[in-house]
Amino acid sequence: MTKTASKPAKPQAVKATQAEYAHAELKRMMLDGSLLAGSQMLESEAAERLNISRTPVREAMILLQQEGMIELRPRHGMRVLPVSADDMRDIYDVLTALEGKAAELLAARRPDSATLSGLWDALEKMESALEDDDLAEWAVADDLFHKRLIDLADNKRLENMVSQLRAQAHRARMATLWLRPRPTDSNREHRALVQAILNGDPIEARRMHEEHRTRAKELLVSILRNLSGAHM
């Protein structure tokens, strides 16, 4: 009797998918403010909320802790960590270097305007949101711009490193969004950056992006320090 090859077990694939889903949903809650800094959530509570078992929730929480978003506490589940000024300074220092390199790599390939359509589209969304005084939508479009910049650089290692930092930087920006000046200058800087990339000038593209991120870091760190001092 011929023995048929057994099919791969499905539960592991389902489990992996559920862990990814739990990770994405819990992170989304932290980014959109549904879970604020200091919030606590038990594994069982998260599992019920996401309608999945506790095992993938536990795996998702472990990954979120590795990313610096939460801390795990025995018998208390997870606690969302606050965004500190020192953390943001360190994160932006690394993020600035990585994204500046991405801008340099992209400009060195001398892309045409069609290749940069994703950046133009995100920039138009940023400008439209600002015209409508919709800062939340502006922040979403700004995040999209930076994600597309990294994607276009076409460097997987760089992309993986940036992805570990972007979520925390975005969370800090959202927490301070209404405390910052209207981002008119930011839109102008983004447009100038795209033009430098289109001109095929890698040195200028890197310089402009690093200066843009450095200004954003200084403003964000200043606001976070003031907020921390106000709560002491």
C-alpha positions, 0 to 999 in steps of 0.5 A: 500500500502506497503511503501518501505524503502528509500535508503540512499542519495548518494550526502553526500557520494559523497561529502565526497569522493570529500573532501577526494580527494581534501584534498589528492591532495592539500596535494600532491601538497604541498609535491611534490613542486607544491605548494611552501611555500607562494603560494596562491590558491582561492577555485574557482581556486582549484575547477577548477583545481580538477574538483569538486565543491567548497564545498568539496574544502572548507572542504579540506582546513579547514582540511589542516589548522587544520593540520598546512599546510595552513592558510585560508584568507578571499577572498584570499583562502589558503596560504601555510605556510612556514616550520619553524625551531621551528615548525620542532623542535616541530614536531620532538620531538613528532614524535621521541617519537611516532615512538620510541614507535612504534619500541618498540611495534613491537620488543616486539612481536618478529616478524619474517623476513617475517613479516618485509618484508615491512621494508626490501623492503623499505630499499632496495629501499632506498639503490638502490636509493642512488646507483643511486644518486636519492635523490628524490626517496630515500626520497619517500622510506624513507617515506615509511619505516617510514609509514610501521613501524607505520602500523606494530606497530598496534596501531590505536591511535598512527597511527592517531597521527603520520599521522598528523605530517608526512606530515609536516616533509616530506615537510621539508625534501623535501625542504632541501633534496639537502642541506643535506649530502648524507644519507649513515648513515641514510640507515645504521641506518635503517638497524640496526633498523630492525635488532634490531626489528628482534632480539626482543629487544624493548629497543634497537629498541626504543633507536636506532630509537630515536637517529636516529630521533634526529640526523635528527631533529638537522640537519633539524633544523640547515638547516632551521635556516640557510635558515631563516637567509639568507632571513632576 
